[in-house]
Amino acid sequence: MKMEYTPIPLVTVFDVDAIVNISYYKLENGYVFSGESHFFWEFIYVDRGSIVVTAGADKYFLKAGELAFHCPYEFHSFQSVGASDVMVVAFCCESEAMHRLEKKVLLLHQREKQCLKPLMDEAQQAYQYFENDPALVNLRKKPTAPWGSDQLIKLYLEQLFICICRRDDNVRFSQRAITSTQFHQHLLLAQQARDYLAAHYSESITLPSLAAALGISVSQLKRVFHEQIGQSMVRYLTALRIGEAKRLIREGNLTFTQIAERIGIESIYYFSNLFKKQTGMSPTEYEKTLKE
């Protein structure tokens, strides 16, 4: 019996045909990328911290775990809010489906994040690129690039785009919009919060007490801290206290109990546990390293 076979054509919805940049940047607090526009697509993914993005007439927050696309010829810039780690991928793609990804903030699910890791790993093996200066990217193919690396990178990108488009829980830019006045007000509030904590870290401080001191609501304080400083008030205060504790240990004039009291912690047991959690060593172990 003769079998008949009918091939089914494979429809391509995304066809990435060139790469311009695949880089991972570790940005300092307040880093400003002054901006550019170009003929190709680009997306920026925030791995840690948060940034304020300007894209055309829109200005919006992009937080850890979120990604946004820039269309060809769209002017875009960004500013780091606190220390931030971002991934930037620029590419050429003329597929009509790309317009499904415009003007949206995309919170990546685990499956999409799993597309990013092999993409970056493959790019590091295949391309020579410059980190830590987004304005100076000169991507070059390594002579030692693994066989088939271009095609794998193309597939990882196309898989990412398809996974994102299959769901519809993204956020429009307008829902994250922030005016220049609001942005500067948030910057001022964040600085006032930092100044207050630096002056009062030895006291008992809670979210409600700090919010009251600044004359704002607790919810607003939480939002400003995450947007402008990139972490919670509790984590920031803890880091501030432990940093001061390390300084006092280096000076060597106080006991650990006195140091704990100086930084606003009443229990020496809690202080020791917190210090080890933050530094990876106990106060005694840290003191010993200073004598070696």
C-alpha atoms as a printed R data frame, in Angstrom:
    type eleno elety resid chain resno      x      y      z
1   ATOM     1    CA   MET     A     1  0.000  0.000  0.000
2   ATOM     2    CA   LYS     A     2  1.416  3.338 -1.033
3   ATOM     3    CA   MET     A     3  1.324  6.023  1.682
4   ATOM     4    CA   GLU     A     4  0.622  9.597  0.729
5   ATOM     5    CA   TYR     A     5  2.253 12.402  2.654
6   ATOM     6    CA   THR     A     6  1.288 16.060  2.625
7   ATOM     7    CA   PRO     A     7  3.952 18.384  3.987
8   ATOM     8    CA   ILE     A     8  2.629 21.180  6.173
9   ATOM     9    CA   PRO     A     9  4.394 24.492  5.503
10  ATOM    10    CA   LEU     A    10  5.826 26.091  8.659
11  ATOM    11    CA   VAL     A    11  4.571 29.632  9.106
12  ATOM    12    CA   THR     A    12  7.128 32.093 10.474
13  ATOM    13    CA   VAL     A    13  5.622 34.913 12.547
14  ATOM    14    CA   PHE     A    14  8.935 36.424 13.705
15  ATOM    15    CA   ASP     A    15 12.021 36.440 11.526
16  ATOM    16    CA   VAL     A    16 15.043 38.051 13.175
17  ATOM    17    CA   ASP     A    17 17.660 38.475 10.465
18  ATOM    18    CA   ALA     A    18 20.482 40.454 12.121
19  ATOM    19    CA   ILE     A    19 21.920 41.337 15.537
20  ATOM    20    CA   VAL     A    20 23.298 44.770 16.399
21  ATOM    21    CA   ASN     A    21 23.911 44.476 20.142
22  ATOM    22    CA   ILE     A    22 23.527 41.962 22.956
23  ATOM    23    CA   SER     A    23 25.019 43.362 26.147
24  ATOM    24    CA   TYR     A    24 24.587 43.244 29.913
25  ATOM    25    CA   TYR     A    25 25.284 46.445 31.834
26  ATOM    26    CA   LYS     A    26 25.834 47.015 35.555
27  ATOM    27    CA   LEU     A    27 24.801 50.614 36.148
28  ATOM    28    CA   GLU     A    28 25.564 52.889 39.069
29  ATOM    29    CA   ASN     A    29 22.879 54.904 40.818
30  ATOM    30    CA   GLY     A    30 21.892 57.883 38.696
31  ATOM    31    CA   TYR     A    31 23.541 56.663 35.492
32  ATOM    32    CA   VAL     A    32 22.050 58.542 32.548
33  ATOM    33    CA   PHE     A    33 22.026 57.300 28.954
34  ATOM    34    CA   SER     A    34 21.361 60.486 26.998
35  ATOM    35    CA   GLY     A    35 19.551 58.688 24.221
36  ATOM    36    CA   GLU     A    36 19.538 57.755 20.546
37  ATOM    37    CA   SER     A    37 17.323 56.614 17.693
38  ATOM    38    CA   HIS     A    38 18.186 54.063 14.999
39  ATOM    39    CA   PHE     A    39 16.731 52.020 12.166
40  ATOM    40    CA   PHE     A    40 16.511 48.722 14.087
41  ATOM    41    CA   TRP     A    41 14.444 47.327 16.983
42  ATOM    42    CA   GLU     A    42 15.738 47.194 20.537
43  ATOM    43    CA   PHE     A    43 14.526 45.886 23.859
44  ATOM    44    CA   ILE     A    44 15.767 46.609 27.357
45  ATOM    45    CA   TYR     A    45 15.263 44.166 30.230
46  ATOM    46    CA   VAL     A    46 15.801 45.107 33.880
47  ATOM    47    CA   ASP     A    47 17.420 42.255 35.775
48  ATOM    48    CA   ARG     A    48 17.907 44.184 39.032
49  ATOM    49    CA   GLY     A    49 16.792 47.556 40.326
50  ATOM    50    CA   SER     A    50 14.698 49.908 38.216
51  ATOM    51    CA   ILE     A    51 15.120 52.586 35.552
52  ATOM    52    CA   VAL     A    52 13.129 55.484 34.153
53  ATOM    53    CA   VAL     A    53 12.755 55.173 30.390
54  ATOM    54    CA   THR     A    54 11.939 57.932 27.921
55  ATOM    55    CA   ALA     A    55 10.583 56.654 24.594
56  ATOM    56    CA   GLY     A    56  9.320 59.311 22.236
57  ATOM    57    CA   ALA     A    57  6.774 61.326 24.212
58  ATOM    58    CA   ASP     A    58  6.429 58.654 26.920
59  ATOM    59    CA   LYS     A    59  8.296 58.502 30.225
60  ATOM    60    CA   TYR     A    60  7.721 55.457 32.433
61  ATOM    61    CA   PHE     A    61  9.225 53.203 35.107
62  ATOM    62    CA   LEU     A    62 10.667 49.806 34.227
63  ATOM    63    CA   LYS     A    63 11.243 47.524 37.219
64  ATOM    64    CA   ALA     A    64 13.149 44.289 37.830
65  ATOM    65    CA   GLY     A    65 11.771 41.448 35.729
66  ATOM    66    CA   GLU     A    66 10.246 43.795 33.144
67  ATOM    67    CA   LEU     A    67 11.078 44.388 29.490
68  ATOM    68    CA   ALA     A    68 10.111 47.024 26.928
69  ATOM    69    CA   PHE     A    69 10.735 47.428 23.184
70  ATOM    70    CA   HIS     A    70 11.848 50.480 21.221
71  ATOM    71    CA   CYS     A    71 10.583 50.737 17.641
72  ATOM    72    CA   PRO     A    72 12.860 51.708 14.751
73  ATOM    73    CA   TYR     A    73 13.552 55.485 14.655
74  ATOM    74    CA   GLU     A    74 11.989 55.992 18.106
75  ATOM    75    CA   PHE     A    75 14.181 58.239 20.248
76  ATOM    76    CA   HIS     A    76 14.825 56.607 23.630
77  ATOM    77    CA   SER     A    77 16.920 57.231 26.734
78  ATOM    78    CA   PHE     A    78 16.973 56.030 30.317
79  ATOM    79    CA   GLN     A    79 18.191 56.813 33.801
80  ATOM    80    CA   SER     A    80 19.136 54.253 36.430
81  ATOM    81    CA   VAL     A    81 17.246 54.474 39.722
82  ATOM    82    CA   GLY     A    82 19.624 53.093 42.308
83  ATOM    83    CA   ALA     A    83 22.167 50.510 41.179
84  ATOM    84    CA   SER     A    84 20.637 48.556 38.298
85  ATOM    85    CA   ASP     A    85 21.530 45.673 36.003
86  ATOM    86    CA   VAL     A    86 20.032 45.766 32.516
87  ATOM    87    CA   MET     A    87 20.205 43.678 29.363
88  ATOM    88    CA   VAL     A    88 19.999 45.450 26.003
89  ATOM    89    CA   VAL     A    89 19.347 43.579 22.754
90  ATOM    90    CA   ALA     A    90 19.210 45.395 19.407
91  ATOM    91    CA   PHE     A    91 18.203 43.504 16.276
92  ATOM    92    CA   CYS     A    92 16.703 43.750 12.798
93  ATOM    93    CA   CYS     A    93 13.277 42.268 12.188
94  ATOM    94    CA   GLU     A    94 10.702 43.340  9.597
95  ATOM    95    CA   SER     A    95  7.966 40.919 10.683
96  ATOM    96    CA   GLU     A    96  4.513 42.483 11.006
97  ATOM    97    CA   ALA     A    97  4.049 40.733 14.358
98  ATOM    98    CA   MET     A    98  6.651 43.020 15.964
99  ATOM    99    CA   HIS     A    99  3.955 45.667 16.275
100 ATOM   100    CA   ARG     A   100  2.228 43.442 18.855
101 ATOM   101    CA   LEU     A   101  5.099 44.353 21.205
102 ATOM   102    CA   GLU     A   102  4.963 48.137 20.852
103 ATOM   103    CA   LYS     A   103  4.173 50.588 23.666
104 ATOM   104    CA   LYS     A   104  3.956 47.942 26.393
105 ATOM   105    CA   VAL     A   105  5.746 47.094 29.637
106 ATOM   106    CA   LEU     A   106  6.152 43.323 29.664
107 ATOM   107    CA   LEU     A   107  6.563 41.424 32.928
108 ATOM   108    CA   LEU     A   108  8.450 38.281 31.996
109 ATOM   109    CA   HIS     A   109  7.276 34.930 33.311
110 ATOM   110    CA   GLN     A   110  9.679 32.138 34.172
111 ATOM   111    CA   ARG     A   111  9.464 30.624 30.697
112 ATOM   112    CA   GLU     A   112 10.478 33.884 29.039
113 ATOM   113    CA   LYS     A   113 13.315 34.427 31.503
114 ATOM   114    CA   GLN     A   114 14.574 30.980 30.584
115 ATOM   115    CA   CYS     A   115 14.912 32.223 26.997
116 ATOM   116    CA   LEU     A   116 17.122 35.121 28.096
117 ATOM   117    CA   LYS     A   117 19.792 33.108 29.908
118 ATOM   118    CA   PRO     A   118 20.822 30.864 26.970
119 ATOM   119    CA   LEU     A   119 20.602 33.924 24.712
120 ATOM   120    CA   MET     A   120 23.124 35.793 26.835
121 ATOM   121    CA   ASP     A   121 25.321 32.713 27.324
122 ATOM   122    CA   GLU     A   122 25.456 32.079 23.572
123 ATOM   123    CA   ALA     A   123 26.128 35.755 22.834
124 ATOM   124    CA   GLN     A   124 29.047 35.823 25.268
125 ATOM   125    CA   GLN     A   125 30.611 32.887 23.433
126 ATOM   126    CA   ALA     A   126 29.870 34.214 19.942
127 ATOM   127    CA   TYR     A   127 30.466 37.972 20.114
128 ATOM   128    CA   GLN     A   128 33.031 40.398 21.373
129 ATOM   129    CA   TYR     A   129 31.308 43.411 22.901
130 ATOM   130    CA   PHE     A   130 31.959 46.289 25.287
131 ATOM   131    CA   GLU     A   131 30.227 46.388 28.678
132 ATOM   132    CA   ASN     A   132 29.339 49.244 31.000
133 ATOM   133    CA   ASP     A   133 29.040 51.953 28.362
134 ATOM   134    CA   PRO     A   134 25.788 51.681 26.376
135 ATOM   135    CA   ALA     A   135 26.818 54.565 24.147
136 ATOM   136    CA   LEU     A   136 29.822 52.676 22.767
137 ATOM   137    CA   VAL     A   137 28.734 49.305 21.431
138 ATOM   138    CA   ASN     A   138 30.728 47.633 18.690
139 ATOM   139    CA   LEU     A   139 29.539 44.049 18.440
140 ATOM   140    CA   ARG     A   140 31.947 41.744 16.621
141 ATOM   141    CA   LYS     A   141 31.842 38.041 15.827
142 ATOM   142    CA   LYS     A   142 34.582 36.051 17.555
143 ATOM   143    CA   PRO     A   143 36.736 33.776 15.379
144 ATOM   144    CA   THR     A   144 36.098 31.121 18.047
145 ATOM   145    CA   ALA     A   145 32.292 31.470 17.976
146 ATOM   146    CA   PRO     A   146 30.587 28.059 18.382
147 ATOM   147    CA   TRP     A   147 29.236 26.488 15.226
148 ATOM   148    CA   GLY     A   148 25.585 27.434 14.696
149 ATOM   149    CA   SER     A   149 25.629 30.216 17.305
150 ATOM   150    CA   ASP     A   150 23.909 32.739 15.008
151 ATOM   151    CA   GLN     A   151 20.982 30.422 14.414
152 ATOM   152    CA   LEU     A   152 20.612 29.601 18.109
153 ATOM   153    CA   ILE     A   153 20.534 33.307 18.989
154 ATOM   154    CA   LYS     A   154 17.928 33.895 16.299
155 ATOM   155    CA   LEU     A   155 15.795 31.025 17.660
156 ATOM   156    CA   TYR     A   156 16.084 32.166 21.290
157 ATOM   157    CA   LEU     A   157 14.890 35.646 20.342
158 ATOM   158    CA   GLU     A   158 12.003 34.406 18.215
159 ATOM   159    CA   GLN     A   159 10.945 31.984 20.960
160 ATOM   160    CA   LEU     A   160 10.962 34.837 23.480
161 ATOM   161    CA   PHE     A   161  8.773 37.026 21.274
162 ATOM   162    CA   ILE     A   162  6.263 34.237 20.618
163 ATOM   163    CA   CYS     A   163  5.992 33.354 24.315
164 ATOM   164    CA   ILE     A   164  5.299 36.996 25.185
165 ATOM   165    CA   CYS     A   165  2.656 37.378 22.465
166 ATOM   166    CA   ARG     A   166  0.798 34.233 23.537
167 ATOM   167    CA   ARG     A   167 -0.369 35.928 26.707
168 ATOM   168    CA   ASP     A   168 -2.058 39.260 27.270
169 ATOM   169    CA   ASP     A   169 -1.126 40.483 30.733
170 ATOM   170    CA   ASN     A   170  1.218 43.282 29.774
171 ATOM   171    CA   VAL     A   171  0.891 46.923 30.798
172 ATOM   172    CA   ARG     A   172  0.528 49.907 28.467
173 ATOM   173    CA   PHE     A   173  3.123 52.681 28.772
174 ATOM   174    CA   SER     A   174  0.341 55.053 29.796
175 ATOM   175    CA   GLN     A   175 -0.278 52.984 32.939
176 ATOM   176    CA   ARG     A   176  3.337 53.535 34.020
177 ATOM   177    CA   ALA     A   177  3.620 57.094 32.790
178 ATOM   178    CA   ILE     A   178  5.347 59.646 34.956
179 ATOM   179    CA   THR     A   179  5.726 63.371 34.285
180 ATOM   180    CA   SER     A   180  9.006 65.232 34.709
181 ATOM   181    CA   THR     A   181  7.516 67.061 37.706
182 ATOM   182    CA   GLN     A   182  6.510 63.783 39.360
183 ATOM   183    CA   PHE     A   183  9.918 62.284 38.653
184 ATOM   184    CA   HIS     A   184 11.748 65.181 40.309
185 ATOM   185    CA   GLN     A   185  9.313 65.110 43.253
186 ATOM   186    CA   HIS     A   186 10.061 61.409 43.735
187 ATOM   187    CA   LEU     A   187 13.800 62.079 43.518
188 ATOM   188    CA   LEU     A   188 13.456 64.740 46.212
189 ATOM   189    CA   LEU     A   189 11.397 62.448 48.448
190 ATOM   190    CA   ALA     A   190 13.931 59.653 48.056
191 ATOM   191    CA   GLN     A   191 16.769 61.993 49.035
192 ATOM   192    CA   GLN     A   192 14.796 63.255 52.035
193 ATOM   193    CA   ALA     A   193 14.224 59.638 53.101
194 ATOM   194    CA   ARG     A   194 17.939 58.853 52.765
195 ATOM   195    CA   ASP     A   195 18.877 61.958 54.751
196 ATOM   196    CA   TYR     A   196 16.408 61.113 57.517
197 ATOM   197    CA   LEU     A   197 17.640 57.521 57.823
198 ATOM   198    CA   ALA     A   198 21.287 58.652 57.854
199 ATOM   199    CA   ALA     A   199 20.502 61.007 60.739
200 ATOM   200    CA   HIS     A   200 18.192 58.674 62.704
201 ATOM   201    CA   TYR     A   201 19.385 55.101 61.986
202 ATOM   202    CA   SER     A   202 20.244 54.667 65.691
203 ATOM   203    CA   GLU     A   203 16.579 55.134 66.601
204 ATOM   204    CA   SER     A   204 13.617 52.806 66.240
205 ATOM   205    CA   ILE     A   205 12.367 53.437 62.710
206 ATOM   206    CA   THR     A   206  9.348 51.878 61.020
207 ATOM   207    CA   LEU     A   207  7.665 52.519 57.692
208 ATOM   208    CA   PRO     A   208  4.806 54.441 59.374
209 ATOM   209    CA   SER     A   209  7.204 56.567 61.459
210 ATOM   210    CA   LEU     A   210  9.348 57.458 58.428
211 ATOM   211    CA   ALA     A   211  6.276 58.209 56.319
212 ATOM   212    CA   ALA     A   212  4.958 60.489 59.075
213 ATOM   213    CA   ALA     A   213  8.307 62.285 59.308
214 ATOM   214    CA   LEU     A   214  8.224 62.953 55.553
215 ATOM   215    CA   GLY     A   215  4.532 63.849 55.507
216 ATOM   216    CA   ILE     A   216  3.512 61.139 53.034
217 ATOM   217    CA   SER     A   217  1.547 57.885 53.151
218 ATOM   218    CA   VAL     A   218  3.141 54.493 53.766
219 ATOM   219    CA   SER     A   219  2.099 53.299 50.298
220 ATOM   220    CA   GLN     A   220  3.706 56.353 48.683
221 ATOM   221    CA   LEU     A   221  6.882 55.809 50.707
222 ATOM   222    CA   LYS     A   222  7.084 52.178 49.581
223 ATOM   223    CA   ARG     A   223  6.572 53.159 45.949
224 ATOM   224    CA   VAL     A   224  9.196 55.923 46.035
225 ATOM   225    CA   PHE     A   225 11.740 53.647 47.727
226 ATOM   226    CA   HIS     A   226 11.341 50.900 45.150
227 ATOM   227    CA   GLU     A   227 11.264 53.291 42.197
228 ATOM   228    CA   GLN     A   228 14.097 55.611 43.229
229 ATOM   229    CA   ILE     A   229 16.336 53.475 45.449
230 ATOM   230    CA   GLY     A   230 15.598 50.038 44.028
231 ATOM   231    CA   GLN     A   231 14.993 48.275 47.345
232 ATOM   232    CA   SER     A   232 12.727 48.351 50.382
233 ATOM   233    CA   MET     A   233 13.189 50.805 53.249
234 ATOM   234    CA   VAL     A   234 13.919 47.921 55.641
235 ATOM   235    CA   ARG     A   235 16.686 46.528 53.422
236 ATOM   236    CA   TYR     A   236 18.188 49.984 52.903
237 ATOM   237    CA   LEU     A   237 18.149 50.739 56.646
238 ATOM   238    CA   THR     A   238 19.679 47.354 57.447
239 ATOM   239    CA   ALA     A   239 22.533 47.939 55.000
240 ATOM   240    CA   LEU     A   240 23.063 51.408 56.473
241 ATOM   241    CA   ARG     A   241 23.231 50.051 60.024
242 ATOM   242    CA   ILE     A   242 25.572 47.180 59.174
243 ATOM   243    CA   GLY     A   243 27.839 49.538 57.254
244 ATOM   244    CA   GLU     A   244 28.087 51.747 60.327
245 ATOM   245    CA   ALA     A   245 28.668 48.687 62.538
246 ATOM   246    CA   LYS     A   246 31.604 47.632 60.353
247 ATOM   247    CA   ARG     A   247 33.081 51.115 60.656
248 ATOM   248    CA   LEU     A   248 32.787 51.039 64.449
249 ATOM   249    CA   ILE     A   249 34.359 47.567 64.611
250 ATOM   250    CA   ARG     A   250 37.281 48.817 62.528
251 ATOM   251    CA   GLU     A   251 37.780 51.697 64.973
252 ATOM   252    CA   GLY     A   252 37.945 49.169 67.834
253 ATOM   253    CA   ASN     A   253 36.740 51.463 70.635
254 ATOM   254    CA   LEU     A   254 33.393 49.813 71.478
255 ATOM   255    CA   THR     A   255 32.139 46.386 72.444
256 ATOM   256    CA   PHE     A   256 29.720 44.565 70.150
257 ATOM   257    CA   THR     A   257 26.889 45.321 72.610
258 ATOM   258    CA   GLN     A   258 27.695 49.030 72.505
259 ATOM   259    CA   ILE     A   259 27.903 48.949 68.710
260 ATOM   260    CA   ALA     A   260 24.508 47.261 68.487
261 ATOM   261    CA   GLU     A   261 23.018 49.996 70.662
262 ATOM   262    CA   ARG     A   262 24.715 52.712 68.586
263 ATOM   263    CA   ILE     A   263 23.011 51.487 65.412
264 ATOM   264    CA   GLY     A   264 19.561 51.093 66.956
265 ATOM   265    CA   ILE     A   265 19.543 47.349 67.724
266 ATOM   266    CA   GLU     A   266 18.792 46.424 71.331
267 ATOM   267    CA   SER     A   267 19.528 42.681 71.166
268 ATOM   268    CA   ILE     A   268 23.158 41.590 70.743
269 ATOM   269    CA   TYR     A   269 21.874 38.190 69.588
270 ATOM   270    CA   TYR     A   270 19.791 39.801 66.843
271 ATOM   271    CA   PHE     A   271 22.699 42.070 65.901
272 ATOM   272    CA   SER     A   272 25.072 39.101 65.511
273 ATOM   273    CA   ASN     A   273 22.596 37.176 63.363
274 ATOM   274    CA   LEU     A   274 21.816 40.203 61.210
275 ATOM   275    CA   PHE     A   275 25.506 41.029 60.765
276 ATOM   276    CA   LYS     A   276 26.276 37.477 59.632
277 ATOM   277    CA   LYS     A   277 23.296 37.437 57.274
278 ATOM   278    CA   GLN     A   278 24.485 40.658 55.635
279 ATOM   279    CA   THR     A   279 28.240 40.010 55.518
280 ATOM   280    CA   GLY     A   280 28.586 36.229 55.608
281 ATOM   281    CA   MET     A   281 30.541 36.339 58.866
282 ATOM   282    CA   SER     A   282 29.898 37.077 62.531
283 ATOM   283    CA   PRO     A   283 31.101 40.342 64.120
284 ATOM   284    CA   THR     A   284 33.908 38.375 65.817
285 ATOM   285    CA   GLU     A   285 34.960 36.797 62.514
286 ATOM   286    CA   TYR     A   286 34.897 40.183 60.816
287 ATOM   287    CA   GLU     A   287 37.036 41.671 63.599
288 ATOM   288    CA   LYS     A   288 39.589 38.873 63.145
289 ATOM   289    CA   THR     A   289 39.924 39.620 59.433
290 ATOM   290    CA   LEU     A   290 41.005 43.136 60.324
291 ATOM   291    CA   LYS     A   291 43.945 41.785 62.337
292 ATOM   292    CA   GLU     A   292 45.241 39.378 59.715
